[in-house]
Amino acid sequence: MLDFCGKHNITCDIELISADKINEAYERVLKSDVRYRFVIDIASLK
């Protein structure tokens, strides 16, 4: 599957969130208000 996606330039859409917004993101998941996959920006953990 990864080879197929790479060959056809298929990528995923994400919403990058900072670590301090994790609770807000969780609330959005509970409300089904998520369009893309959440990815937590680990660099924001400073």
mmCIF entry with sequence, helices, sheets and N, C-alpha, C, O atoms, coordinates in Angstrom:
data_MODEL
# 
_entry.id   MODEL 
# 
_entity.id                         1 
_entity.type                       polymer 
_entity.pdbx_number_of_molecules   1 
# 
_entity_poly.entity_id                      1 
_entity_poly.type                           'polypeptide(L)' 
_entity_poly.nstd_linkage                   no 
_entity_poly.nstd_monomer                   no 
_entity_poly.pdbx_seq_one_letter_code       MLDFCGKHNITCDIELISADKINEAYERVLKSDVRYRFVIDIASLK 
_entity_poly.pdbx_seq_one_letter_code_can   MLDFCGKHNITCDIELISADKINEAYERVLKSDVRYRFVIDIASLK 
_entity_poly.pdbx_strand_id                 A 
# 
loop_
_entity_poly_seq.entity_id 
_entity_poly_seq.num 
_entity_poly_seq.mon_id 
_entity_poly_seq.hetero 
1 1  MET n 
1 2  LEU n 
1 3  ASP n 
1 4  PHE n 
1 5  CYS n 
1 6  GLY n 
1 7  LYS n 
1 8  HIS n 
1 9  ASN n 
1 10 ILE n 
1 11 THR n 
1 12 CYS n 
1 13 ASP n 
1 14 ILE n 
1 15 GLU n 
1 16 LEU n 
1 17 ILE n 
1 18 SER n 
1 19 ALA n 
1 20 ASP n 
1 21 LYS n 
1 22 ILE n 
1 23 ASN n 
1 24 GLU n 
1 25 ALA n 
1 26 TYR n 
1 27 GLU n 
1 28 ARG n 
1 29 VAL n 
1 30 LEU n 
1 31 LYS n 
1 32 SER n 
1 33 ASP n 
1 34 VAL n 
1 35 ARG n 
1 36 TYR n 
1 37 ARG n 
1 38 PHE n 
1 39 VAL n 
1 40 ILE n 
1 41 ASP n 
1 42 ILE n 
1 43 ALA n 
1 44 SER n 
1 45 LEU n 
1 46 LYS n 
# 
_struct_asym.id          A 
_struct_asym.entity_id   1 
# 
loop_
_struct_conf.conf_type_id 
_struct_conf.id 
_struct_conf.pdbx_PDB_helix_id 
_struct_conf.beg_label_comp_id 
_struct_conf.beg_label_asym_id 
_struct_conf.beg_label_seq_id 
_struct_conf.pdbx_beg_PDB_ins_code 
_struct_conf.end_label_comp_id 
_struct_conf.end_label_asym_id 
_struct_conf.end_label_seq_id 
_struct_conf.pdbx_end_PDB_ins_code 
_struct_conf.beg_auth_comp_id 
_struct_conf.beg_auth_asym_id 
_struct_conf.beg_auth_seq_id 
_struct_conf.end_auth_comp_id 
_struct_conf.end_auth_asym_id 
_struct_conf.end_auth_seq_id 
_struct_conf.pdbx_PDB_helix_class 
_struct_conf.details 
_struct_conf.pdbx_PDB_helix_length 
HELX_P HELX_P1 AA1 LEU A 2  ? LYS A 7  ? LEU A 2  LYS A 7  1 ? 6 
HELX_P HELX_P2 AA2 ALA A 19 ? LYS A 21 ? ALA A 19 LYS A 21 5 ? 3 
HELX_P HELX_P3 AA3 ILE A 22 ? LEU A 30 ? ILE A 22 LEU A 30 1 ? 9 
HELX_P HELX_P4 AA4 ILE A 42 ? LEU A 45 ? ILE A 42 LEU A 45 5 ? 4 
# 
_struct_conf_type.id          HELX_P 
_struct_conf_type.criteria    ? 
_struct_conf_type.reference   ? 
# 
_struct_sheet.id               AA1 
_struct_sheet.type             ? 
_struct_sheet.number_strands   2 
_struct_sheet.details          ? 
# 
_struct_sheet_order.sheet_id     AA1 
_struct_sheet_order.range_id_1   1 
_struct_sheet_order.range_id_2   2 
_struct_sheet_order.offset       ? 
_struct_sheet_order.sense        parallel 
# 
loop_
_struct_sheet_range.sheet_id 
_struct_sheet_range.id 
_struct_sheet_range.beg_label_comp_id 
_struct_sheet_range.beg_label_asym_id 
_struct_sheet_range.beg_label_seq_id 
_struct_sheet_range.pdbx_beg_PDB_ins_code 
_struct_sheet_range.end_label_comp_id 
_struct_sheet_range.end_label_asym_id 
_struct_sheet_range.end_label_seq_id 
_struct_sheet_range.pdbx_end_PDB_ins_code 
_struct_sheet_range.beg_auth_comp_id 
_struct_sheet_range.beg_auth_asym_id 
_struct_sheet_range.beg_auth_seq_id 
_struct_sheet_range.end_auth_comp_id 
_struct_sheet_range.end_auth_asym_id 
_struct_sheet_range.end_auth_seq_id 
AA1 1 ILE A 14 ? SER A 18 ? ILE A 14 SER A 18 
AA1 2 ARG A 37 ? ASP A 41 ? ARG A 37 ASP A 41 
# 
loop_
_atom_site.group_PDB 
_atom_site.id 
_atom_site.type_symbol 
_atom_site.label_atom_id 
_atom_site.label_alt_id 
_atom_site.label_comp_id 
_atom_site.label_asym_id 
_atom_site.label_entity_id 
_atom_site.label_seq_id 
_atom_site.pdbx_PDB_ins_code 
_atom_site.Cartn_x 
_atom_site.Cartn_y 
_atom_site.Cartn_z 
_atom_site.occupancy 
_atom_site.B_iso_or_equiv 
_atom_site.pdbx_formal_charge 
_atom_site.auth_seq_id 
_atom_site.auth_comp_id 
_atom_site.auth_asym_id 
_atom_site.auth_atom_id 
_atom_site.pdbx_PDB_model_num 
ATOM 1   N N  . MET A 1 1  ? 0.823   -1.185 0.000  1.00 0.00 ? 1  MET A N  1 
ATOM 2   C CA . MET A 1 1  ? 0.000   0.000  0.000  1.00 0.00 ? 1  MET A CA 1 
ATOM 3   C C  . MET A 1 1  ? 0.870   1.252  0.000  1.00 0.00 ? 1  MET A C  1 
ATOM 4   O O  . MET A 1 1  ? 0.562   2.217  -0.699 1.00 0.00 ? 1  MET A O  1 
ATOM 5   N N  . LEU A 1 2  ? 1.940   1.247  0.768  1.00 0.00 ? 2  LEU A N  1 
ATOM 6   C CA . LEU A 1 2  ? 2.830   2.414  0.803  1.00 0.00 ? 2  LEU A CA 1 
ATOM 7   C C  . LEU A 1 2  ? 3.486   2.648  -0.553 1.00 0.00 ? 2  LEU A C  1 
ATOM 8   O O  . LEU A 1 2  ? 3.640   3.792  -0.981 1.00 0.00 ? 2  LEU A O  1 
ATOM 9   N N  . ASP A 1 3  ? 3.870   1.576  -1.224 1.00 0.00 ? 3  ASP A N  1 
ATOM 10  C CA . ASP A 1 3  ? 4.457   1.716  -2.555 1.00 0.00 ? 3  ASP A CA 1 
ATOM 11  C C  . ASP A 1 3  ? 3.441   2.301  -3.533 1.00 0.00 ? 3  ASP A C  1 
ATOM 12  O O  . ASP A 1 3  ? 3.780   3.175  -4.331 1.00 0.00 ? 3  ASP A O  1 
ATOM 13  N N  . PHE A 1 4  ? 2.204   1.826  -3.476 1.00 0.00 ? 4  PHE A N  1 
ATOM 14  C CA . PHE A 1 4  ? 1.145   2.333  -4.347 1.00 0.00 ? 4  PHE A CA 1 
ATOM 15  C C  . PHE A 1 4  ? 0.922   3.825  -4.104 1.00 0.00 ? 4  PHE A C  1 
ATOM 16  O O  . PHE A 1 4  ? 0.842   4.607  -5.051 1.00 0.00 ? 4  PHE A O  1 
ATOM 17  N N  . CYS A 1 5  ? 0.823   4.215  -2.837 1.00 0.00 ? 5  CYS A N  1 
ATOM 18  C CA . CYS A 1 5  ? 0.605   5.625  -2.512 1.00 0.00 ? 5  CYS A CA 1 
ATOM 19  C C  . CYS A 1 5  ? 1.774   6.486  -2.980 1.00 0.00 ? 5  CYS A C  1 
ATOM 20  O O  . CYS A 1 5  ? 1.568   7.582  -3.502 1.00 0.00 ? 5  CYS A O  1 
ATOM 21  N N  . GLY A 1 6  ? 2.979   6.004  -2.798 1.00 0.00 ? 6  GLY A N  1 
ATOM 22  C CA . GLY A 1 6  ? 4.147   6.741  -3.252 1.00 0.00 ? 6  GLY A CA 1 
ATOM 23  C C  . GLY A 1 6  ? 4.178   6.899  -4.759 1.00 0.00 ? 6  GLY A C  1 
ATOM 24  O O  . GLY A 1 6  ? 4.514   7.967  -5.270 1.00 0.00 ? 6  GLY A O  1 
ATOM 25  N N  . LYS A 1 7  ? 3.826   5.835  -5.474 1.00 0.00 ? 7  LYS A N  1 
ATOM 26  C CA . LYS A 1 7  ? 3.824   5.862  -6.936 1.00 0.00 ? 7  LYS A CA 1 
ATOM 27  C C  . LYS A 1 7  ? 2.787   6.845  -7.485 1.00 0.00 ? 7  LYS A C  1 
ATOM 28  O O  . LYS A 1 7  ? 3.015   7.486  -8.511 1.00 0.00 ? 7  LYS A O  1 
ATOM 29  N N  . HIS A 1 8  ? 1.649   6.960  -6.797 1.00 0.00 ? 8  HIS A N  1 
ATOM 30  C CA . HIS A 1 8  ? 0.550   7.792  -7.276 1.00 0.00 ? 8  HIS A CA 1 
ATOM 31  C C  . HIS A 1 8  ? 0.429   9.123  -6.523 1.00 0.00 ? 8  HIS A C  1 
ATOM 32  O O  . HIS A 1 8  ? -0.569  9.833  -6.651 1.00 0.00 ? 8  HIS A O  1 
ATOM 33  N N  . ASN A 1 9  ? 1.453   9.444  -5.743 1.00 0.00 ? 9  ASN A N  1 
ATOM 34  C CA . ASN A 1 9  ? 1.509   10.704 -4.990 1.00 0.00 ? 9  ASN A CA 1 
ATOM 35  C C  . ASN A 1 9  ? 0.268   10.917 -4.122 1.00 0.00 ? 9  ASN A C  1 
ATOM 36  O O  . ASN A 1 9  ? -0.290  12.013 -4.081 1.00 0.00 ? 9  ASN A O  1 
ATOM 37  N N  . ILE A 1 10 ? -0.152  9.865  -3.435 1.00 0.00 ? 10 ILE A N  1 
ATOM 38  C CA . ILE A 1 10 ? -1.293  9.939  -2.522 1.00 0.00 ? 10 ILE A CA 1 
ATOM 39  C C  . ILE A 1 10 ? -0.760  10.247 -1.128 1.00 0.00 ? 10 ILE A C  1 
ATOM 40  O O  . ILE A 1 10 ? 0.078   9.514  -0.603 1.00 0.00 ? 10 ILE A O  1 
ATOM 41  N N  . THR A 1 11 ? -1.241  11.319 -0.537 1.00 0.00 ? 11 THR A N  1 
ATOM 42  C CA . THR A 1 11 ? -0.795  11.715 0.797  1.00 0.00 ? 11 THR A CA 1 
ATOM 43  C C  . THR A 1 11 ? -2.003  11.900 1.707  1.00 0.00 ? 11 THR A C  1 
ATOM 44  O O  . THR A 1 11 ? -3.144  11.911 1.244  1.00 0.00 ? 11 THR A O  1 
ATOM 45  N N  . CYS A 1 12 ? -1.750  12.041 2.975  1.00 0.00 ? 12 CYS A N  1 
ATOM 46  C CA . CYS A 1 12 ? -2.836  12.256 3.919  1.00 0.00 ? 12 CYS A CA 1 
ATOM 47  C C  . CYS A 1 12 ? -2.903  13.737 4.305  1.00 0.00 ? 12 CYS A C  1 
ATOM 48  O O  . CYS A 1 12 ? -1.910  14.462 4.234  1.00 0.00 ? 12 CYS A O  1 
ATOM 49  N N  . ASP A 1 13 ? -4.081  14.157 4.708  1.00 0.00 ? 13 ASP A N  1 
ATOM 50  C CA . ASP A 1 13 ? -4.259  15.516 5.208  1.00 0.00 ? 13 ASP A CA 1 
ATOM 51  C C  . ASP A 1 13 ? -4.247  15.460 6.730  1.00 0.00 ? 13 ASP A C  1 
ATOM 52  O O  . ASP A 1 13 ? -4.888  14.601 7.335  1.00 0.00 ? 13 ASP A O  1 
ATOM 53  N N  . ILE A 1 14 ? -3.518  16.377 7.336  1.00 0.00 ? 14 ILE A N  1 
ATOM 54  C CA . ILE A 1 14 ? -3.423  16.403 8.798  1.00 0.00 ? 14 ILE A CA 1 
ATOM 55  C C  . ILE A 1 14 ? -3.730  17.798 9.307  1.00 0.00 ? 14 ILE A C  1 
ATOM 56  O O  . ILE A 1 14 ? -3.704  18.773 8.556  1.00 0.00 ? 14 ILE A O  1 
ATOM 57  N N  . GLU A 1 15 ? -4.016  17.875 10.577 1.00 0.00 ? 15 GLU A N  1 
ATOM 58  C CA . GLU A 1 15 ? -4.119  19.159 11.266 1.00 0.00 ? 15 GLU A CA 1 
ATOM 59  C C  . GLU A 1 15 ? -3.069  19.136 12.366 1.00 0.00 ? 15 GLU A C  1 
ATOM 60  O O  . GLU A 1 15 ? -3.178  18.368 13.322 1.00 0.00 ? 15 GLU A O  1 
ATOM 61  N N  . LEU A 1 16 ? -2.068  19.966 12.230 1.00 0.00 ? 16 LEU A N  1 
ATOM 62  C CA . LEU A 1 16 ? -0.967  20.025 13.189 1.00 0.00 ? 16 LEU A CA 1 
ATOM 63  C C  . LEU A 1 16 ? -1.393  20.886 14.368 1.00 0.00 ? 16 LEU A C  1 
ATOM 64  O O  . LEU A 1 16 ? -1.797  22.036 14.198 1.00 0.00 ? 16 LEU A O  1 
ATOM 65  N N  . ILE A 1 17 ? -1.300  20.319 15.562 1.00 0.00 ? 17 ILE A N  1 
ATOM 66  C CA . ILE A 1 17 ? -1.680  21.063 16.764 1.00 0.00 ? 17 ILE A CA 1 
ATOM 67  C C  . ILE A 1 17 ? -0.502  21.105 17.721 1.00 0.00 ? 17 ILE A C  1 
ATOM 68  O O  . ILE A 1 17 ? 0.332   20.200 17.736 1.00 0.00 ? 17 ILE A O  1 
ATOM 69  N N  . SER A 1 18 ? -0.442  22.157 18.515 1.00 0.00 ? 18 SER A N  1 
ATOM 70  C CA . SER A 1 18 ? 0.598   22.247 19.536 1.00 0.00 ? 18 SER A CA 1 
ATOM 71  C C  . SER A 1 18 ? 0.152   21.467 20.770 1.00 0.00 ? 18 SER A C  1 
ATOM 72  O O  . SER A 1 18 ? -1.037  21.216 20.967 1.00 0.00 ? 18 SER A O  1 
ATOM 73  N N  . ALA A 1 19 ? 1.109   21.096 21.579 1.00 0.00 ? 19 ALA A N  1 
ATOM 74  C CA . ALA A 1 19 ? 0.820   20.266 22.750 1.00 0.00 ? 19 ALA A CA 1 
ATOM 75  C C  . ALA A 1 19 ? -0.137  20.956 23.723 1.00 0.00 ? 19 ALA A C  1 
ATOM 76  O O  . ALA A 1 19 ? -0.903  20.281 24.411 1.00 0.00 ? 19 ALA A O  1 
ATOM 77  N N  . ASP A 1 20 ? -0.106  22.276 23.792 1.00 0.00 ? 20 ASP A N  1 
ATOM 78  C CA . ASP A 1 20 ? -0.990  22.975 24.725 1.00 0.00 ? 20 ASP A CA 1 
ATOM 79  C C  . ASP A 1 20 ? -2.447  22.996 24.247 1.00 0.00 ? 20 ASP A C  1 
ATOM 80  O O  . ASP A 1 20 ? -3.329  23.419 24.995 1.00 0.00 ? 20 ASP A O  1 
ATOM 81  N N  . LYS A 1 21 ? -2.709  22.554 23.039 1.00 0.00 ? 21 LYS A N  1 
ATOM 82  C CA . LYS A 1 21 ? -4.071  22.506 22.494 1.00 0.00 ? 21 LYS A CA 1 
ATOM 83  C C  . LYS A 1 21 ? -4.658  21.084 22.521 1.00 0.00 ? 21 LYS A C  1 
ATOM 84  O O  . LYS A 1 21 ? -5.697  20.832 21.910 1.00 0.00 ? 21 LYS A O  1 
ATOM 85  N N  . ILE A 1 22 ? -3.995  20.159 23.226 1.00 0.00 ? 22 ILE A N  1 
ATOM 86  C CA . ILE A 1 22 ? -4.422  18.756 23.203 1.00 0.00 ? 22 ILE A CA 1 
ATOM 87  C C  . ILE A 1 22 ? -5.814  18.562 23.797 1.00 0.00 ? 22 ILE A C  1 
ATOM 88  O O  . ILE A 1 22 ? -6.589  17.747 23.295 1.00 0.00 ? 22 ILE A O  1 
ATOM 89  N N  . ASN A 1 23 ? -6.137  19.290 24.847 1.00 0.00 ? 23 ASN A N  1 
ATOM 90  C CA . ASN A 1 23 ? -7.467  19.155 25.440 1.00 0.00 ? 23 ASN A CA 1 
ATOM 91  C C  . ASN A 1 23 ? -8.545  19.666 24.495 1.00 0.00 ? 23 ASN A C  1 
ATOM 92  O O  . ASN A 1 23 ? -9.617  19.070 24.385 1.00 0.00 ? 23 ASN A O  1 
ATOM 93  N N  . GLU A 1 24 ? -8.265  20.754 23.823 1.00 0.00 ? 24 GLU A N  1 
ATOM 94  C CA . GLU A 1 24 ? -9.202  21.294 22.838 1.00 0.00 ? 24 GLU A CA 1 
ATOM 95  C C  . GLU A 1 24 ? -9.402  20.296 21.687 1.00 0.00 ? 24 GLU A C  1 
ATOM 96  O O  . GLU A 1 24 ? -10.520 20.103 21.209 1.00 0.00 ? 24 GLU A O  1 
ATOM 97  N N  . ALA A 1 25 ? -8.320  19.678 21.259 1.00 0.00 ? 25 ALA A N  1 
ATOM 98  C CA . ALA A 1 25 ? -8.413  18.680 20.190 1.00 0.00 ? 25 ALA A CA 1 
ATOM 99  C C  . ALA A 1 25 ? -9.250  17.488 20.634 1.00 0.00 ? 25 ALA A C  1 
ATOM 100 O O  . ALA A 1 25 ? -10.057 16.974 19.859 1.00 0.00 ? 25 ALA A O  1 
ATOM 101 N N  . TYR A 1 26 ? -9.066  17.051 21.855 1.00 0.00 ? 26 TYR A N  1 
ATOM 102 C CA . TYR A 1 26 ? -9.838  15.920 22.382 1.00 0.00 ? 26 TYR A CA 1 
ATOM 103 C C  . TYR A 1 26 ? -11.333 16.260 22.424 1.00 0.00 ? 26 TYR A C  1 
ATOM 104 O O  . TYR A 1 26 ? -12.170 15.430 22.071 1.00 0.00 ? 26 TYR A O  1 
ATOM 105 N N  . GLU A 1 27 ? -11.657 17.461 22.849 1.00 0.00 ? 27 GLU A N  1 
ATOM 106 C CA . GLU A 1 27 ? -13.058 17.895 22.868 1.00 0.00 ? 27 GLU A CA 1 
ATOM 107 C C  . GLU A 1 27 ? -13.651 17.887 21.461 1.00 0.00 ? 27 GLU A C  1 
ATOM 108 O O  . GLU A 1 27 ? -14.811 17.519 21.271 1.00 0.00 ? 27 GLU A O  1 
ATOM 109 N N  . ARG A 1 28 ? -12.860 18.288 20.490 1.00 0.00 ? 28 ARG A N  1 
ATOM 110 C CA . ARG A 1 28 ? -13.333 18.266 19.111 1.00 0.00 ? 28 ARG A CA 1 
ATOM 111 C C  . ARG A 1 28 ? -13.572 16.842 18.630 1.00 0.00 ? 28 ARG A C  1 
ATOM 112 O O  . ARG A 1 28 ? -14.514 16.590 17.878 1.00 0.00 ? 28 ARG A O  1 
ATOM 113 N N  . VAL A 1 29 ? -12.734 15.916 19.053 1.00 0.00 ? 29 VAL A N  1 
ATOM 114 C CA . VAL A 1 29 ? -12.945 14.508 18.702 1.00 0.00 ? 29 VAL A CA 1 
ATOM 115 C C  . VAL A 1 29 ? -14.268 14.024 19.278 1.00 0.00 ? 29 VAL A C  1 
ATOM 116 O O  . VAL A 1 29 ? -15.036 13.347 18.594 1.00 0.00 ? 29 VAL A O  1 
ATOM 117 N N  . LEU A 1 30 ? -14.534 14.364 20.521 1.00 0.00 ? 30 LEU A N  1 
ATOM 118 C CA . LEU A 1 30 ? -15.783 13.950 21.158 1.00 0.00 ? 30 LEU A CA 1 
ATOM 119 C C  . LEU A 1 30 ? -17.003 14.526 20.450 1.00 0.00 ? 30 LEU A C  1 
ATOM 120 O O  . LEU A 1 30 ? -18.054 13.888 20.403 1.00 0.00 ? 30 LEU A O  1 
ATOM 121 N N  . LYS A 1 31 ? -16.865 15.732 19.899 1.00 0.00 ? 31 LYS A N  1 
ATOM 122 C CA . LYS A 1 31 ? -17.970 16.393 19.195 1.00 0.00 ? 31 LYS A CA 1 
ATOM 123 C C  . LYS A 1 31 ? -18.048 15.998 17.717 1.00 0.00 ? 31 LYS A C  1 
ATOM 124 O O  . LYS A 1 31 ? -18.908 16.490 16.987 1.00 0.00 ? 31 LYS A O  1 
ATOM 125 N N  . SER A 1 32 ? -17.157 15.118 17.282 1.00 0.00 ? 32 SER A N  1 
ATOM 126 C CA . SER A 1 32 ? -17.055 14.719 15.860 1.00 0.00 ? 32 SER A CA 1 
ATOM 127 C C  . SER A 1 32 ? -16.810 15.928 14.957 1.00 0.00 ? 32 SER A C  1 
ATOM 128 O O  . SER A 1 32 ? -17.349 16.013 13.854 1.00 0.00 ? 32 SER A O  1 
ATOM 129 N N  . ASP A 1 33 ? -15.988 16.859 15.444 1.00 0.00 ? 33 ASP A N  1 
ATOM 130 C CA . ASP A 1 33 ? -15.667 18.084 14.722 1.00 0.00 ? 33 ASP A CA 1 
ATOM 131 C C  . ASP A 1 33 ? -14.244 18.025 14.161 1.00 0.00 ? 33 ASP A C  1 
ATOM 132 O O  . ASP A 1 33 ? -13.516 19.018 14.183 1.00 0.00 ? 33 ASP A O  1 
ATOM 133 N N  . VAL A 1 34 ? -13.861 16.858 13.663 1.00 0.00 ? 34 VAL A N  1 
ATOM 134 C CA . VAL A 1 34 ? -12.505 16.669 13.165 1.00 0.00 ? 34 VAL A CA 1 
ATOM 135 C C  . VAL A 1 34 ? -12.585 16.274 11.692 1.00 0.00 ? 34 VAL A C  1 
ATOM 136 O O  . VAL A 1 34 ? -13.237 15.294 11.331 1.00 0.00 ? 34 VAL A O  1 
ATOM 137 N N  . ARG A 1 35 ? -11.923 17.040 10.866 1.00 0.00 ? 35 ARG A N  1 
ATOM 138 C CA . ARG A 1 35 ? -11.939 16.724 9.443  1.00 0.00 ? 35 ARG A CA 1 
ATOM 139 C C  . ARG A 1 35 ? -10.686 15.943 9.040  1.00 0.00 ? 35 ARG A C  1 
ATOM 140 O O  . ARG A 1 35 ? -10.750 15.065 8.180  1.00 0.00 ? 35 ARG A O  1 
ATOM 141 N N  . TYR A 1 36 ? -9.553  16.260 9.659  1.00 0.00 ? 36 TYR A N  1 
ATOM 142 C CA . TYR A 1 36 ? -8.288  15.619 9.332  1.00 0.00 ? 36 TYR A CA 1 
ATOM 143 C C  . TYR A 1 36 ? -7.736  14.931 10.568 1.00 0.00 ? 36 TYR A C  1 
ATOM 144 O O  . TYR A 1 36 ? -8.242  15.109 11.675 1.00 0.00 ? 36 TYR A O  1 
ATOM 145 N N  . ARG A 1 37 ? -6.706  14.153 10.364 1.00 0.00 ? 37 ARG A N  1 
ATOM 146 C CA . ARG A 1 37 ? -6.041  13.484 11.481 1.00 0.00 ? 37 ARG A CA 1 
ATOM 147 C C  . ARG A 1 37 ? -5.225  14.512 12.261 1.00 0.00 ? 37 ARG A C  1 
ATOM 148 O O  . ARG A 1 37 ? -4.507  15.321 11.673 1.00 0.00 ? 37 ARG A O  1 
ATOM 149 N N  . PHE A 1 38 ? -5.341  14.476 13.582 1.00 0.00 ? 38 PHE A N  1 
ATOM 150 C CA . PHE A 1 38 ? -4.534  15.363 14.414 1.00 0.00 ? 38 PHE A CA 1 
ATOM 151 C C  . PHE A 1 38 ? -3.123  14.811 14.538 1.00 0.00 ? 38 PHE A C  1 
ATOM 152 O O  . PHE A 1 38 ? -2.925  13.611 14.728 1.00 0.00 ? 38 PHE A O  1 
ATOM 153 N N  . VAL A 1 39 ? -2.156  15.694 14.430 1.00 0.00 ? 39 VAL A N  1 
ATOM 154 C CA . VAL A 1 39 ? -0.759  15.358 14.678 1.00 0.00 ? 39 VAL A CA 1 
ATOM 155 C C  . VAL A 1 39 ? -0.242  16.382 15.669 1.00 0.00 ? 39 VAL A C  1 
ATOM 156 O O  . VAL A 1 39 ? -0.351  17.587 15.440 1.00 0.00 ? 39 VAL A O  1 
ATOM 157 N N  . ILE A 1 40 ? 0.321   15.906 16.772 1.00 0.00 ? 40 ILE A N  1 
ATOM 158 C CA . ILE A 1 40 ? 0.822   16.794 17.826 1.00 0.00 ? 40 ILE A CA 1 
ATOM 159 C C  . ILE A 1 40 ? 2.252   17.211 17.487 1.00 0.00 ? 40 ILE A C  1 
ATOM 160 O O  . ILE A 1 40 ? 3.108   16.362 17.239 1.00 0.00 ? 40 ILE A O  1 
ATOM 161 N N  . ASP A 1 41 ? 2.502   18.498 17.476 1.00 0.00 ? 41 ASP A N  1 
ATOM 162 C CA . ASP A 1 41 ? 3.834   19.045 17.227 1.00 0.00 ? 41 ASP A CA 1 
ATOM 163 C C  . ASP A 1 41 ? 4.671   18.879 18.486 1.00 0.00 ? 41 ASP A C  1 
ATOM 164 O O  . ASP A 1 41 ? 4.514   19.633 19.446 1.00 0.00 ? 41 ASP A O  1 
ATOM 165 N N  . ILE A 1 42 ? 5.540   17.912 18.480 1.00 0.00 ? 42 ILE A N  1 
ATOM 166 C CA . ILE A 1 42 ? 6.364   17.597 19.656 1.00 0.00 ? 42 ILE A CA 1 
ATOM 167 C C  . ILE A 1 42 ? 7.313   18.750 19.993 1.00 0.00 ? 42 ILE A C  1 
ATOM 168 O O  . ILE A 1 42 ? 7.691   18.917 21.153 1.00 0.00 ? 42 ILE A O  1 
ATOM 169 N N  . ALA A 1 43 ? 7.694   19.531 19.011 1.00 0.00 ? 43 ALA A N  1 
ATOM 170 C CA . ALA A 1 43 ? 8.586   20.678 19.262 1.00 0.00 ? 43 ALA A CA 1 
ATOM 171 C C  . ALA A 1 43 ? 7.935   21.705 20.174 1.00 0.00 ? 43 ALA A C  1 
ATOM 172 O O  . ALA A 1 43 ? 8.630   22.527 20.771 1.00 0.00 ? 43 ALA A O  1 
ATOM 173 N N  . SER A 1 44 ? 6.613   21.672 20.294 1.00 0.00 ? 44 SER A N  1 
ATOM 174 C CA . SER A 1 44 ? 5.915   22.642 21.140 1.00 0.00 ? 44 SER A CA 1 
ATOM 175 C C  . SER A 1 44 ? 5.912   22.241 22.610 1.00 0.00 ? 44 SER A C  1 
ATOM 176 O O  . SER A 1 44 ? 5.314   22.939 23.428 1.00 0.00 ? 44 SER A O  1 
ATOM 177 N N  . LEU A 1 45 ? 6.555   21.151 22.965 1.00 0.00 ? 45 LEU A N  1 
ATOM 178 C CA . LEU A 1 45 ? 6.586   20.681 24.360 1.00 0.00 ? 45 LEU A CA 1 
ATOM 179 C C  . LEU A 1 45 ? 7.588   21.423 25.229 1.00 0.00 ? 45 LEU A C  1 
ATOM 180 O O  . LEU A 1 45 ? 7.678   21.129 26.421 1.00 0.00 ? 45 LEU A O  1 
ATOM 181 N N  . LYS A 1 46 ? 8.324   22.345 24.704 1.00 0.00 ? 46 LYS A N  1 
ATOM 182 C CA . LYS A 1 46 ? 9.371   23.042 25.448 1.00 0.00 ? 46 LYS A CA 1 
ATOM 183 C C  . LYS A 1 46 ? 8.922   23.581 26.744 1.00 0.00 ? 46 LYS A C  1 
ATOM 184 O O  . LYS A 1 46 ? 9.711   24.190 27.466 1.00 0.00 ? 46 LYS A O  1 
# 
